[in-house]
């Protein structure tokens, strides 16, 4: 299993709205793709920022391509991201998942 990890931040007051937007635009549709094993959206407020880390789980890198395209390391952005994000990683990391919890 592969975990695709990305980080970004919004203004603290936009955190709740951005979390809903991420579900609508990114993580929700990703869960419907073949080979998807689930998603996590982590959020913490630190000062005036809401920091986000998304983790999307896939069976393989081939399944990641259905979400990300051929440039697997490039972050995927959606139309309203510019409205919310004040910080964003342009690149993602991929990790093999060694621990499975049920």
N, C-alpha and C positions, 0 to 999 in steps of 0.2 A: 504494500500500500504506500502511496505517495502523498505527502502533505505539502500543499502549495501555500506559502506564508507571505503575507504582505502587511505593511504598516503605513498608517497615515494619521492625520489629526485634523480636527475641526475646532472651532471656538467651542468652549464648554457649553454655551447656551444652545448650540446646534446639535449637540450629541445625540439626543433622543430622536430628533428628526432624521439625522444622518443614519442612525442605526436602522430605522425603518426603510430608508432609501436603499441601503446596502442589501437588505433582505429582498426588496422588490426588484432591484436591478441586477444584482450579482449573485448572492448566495442562493436565493430561491431558485432562479433558473439553473444554476450550476448543479443543484441537487437532482434536477430532472434529466441530466445528461447520462448516457450509458457509462457505466463504470464509476459513477459518483458514489461515495460512501458517507457523505455528510459534510456539514460545515460547522465551524465555530466562529463567532464574532466576539472578540474580547474587547472590553472598553474600560478605561479608567480615566477619571478626571484628575488632572494635575494642574493646579493653578487655573489659568484661564483657557486651558486646552482639554479637549476630550480626545484621548489617544486610542486608536483602534488597531487591532491586529486581527486579520482574517486568516483563517485556516480552512482550506477546502481539501477534502480527502478524495483521492481517486485510486482506482485499482492499479493504474500504470501511467507512464508518461504519454503513451498513445492516447489515453483518455483525457489527459490534461490538454492535449492539442485541440480537442473539440471545444474546449472553453477558451483557451489562450491563443490559438493559432500556432504557426510554426516557430515563432520566436518565443520559446518557452520561458525565458528569463525576463521578458518585458512585462511590466504590470499592465493589467487591463483596466481601462477607465471607461466611465459611462457619462452620458450627456450632462448630467447635473453635478458631477464631481467638482467642477470648477466653482460652483456656487458654494460648496461646503468646505472643501479641503484647504487648509492653510499650510499644511505640511503633507508631503507624500513621498514614498519611495517609488522610484521609477522602475525598480527591478524587484523581483520576487526571489525567494529561495525555495528549493524543493528538498524535501527530506524523506528518507525511508522511515516508515513507522514501524518500530520494533515492539511496541507494547500495544496490545489490543485489550480493550475493556468491554465488557458486555453489561 
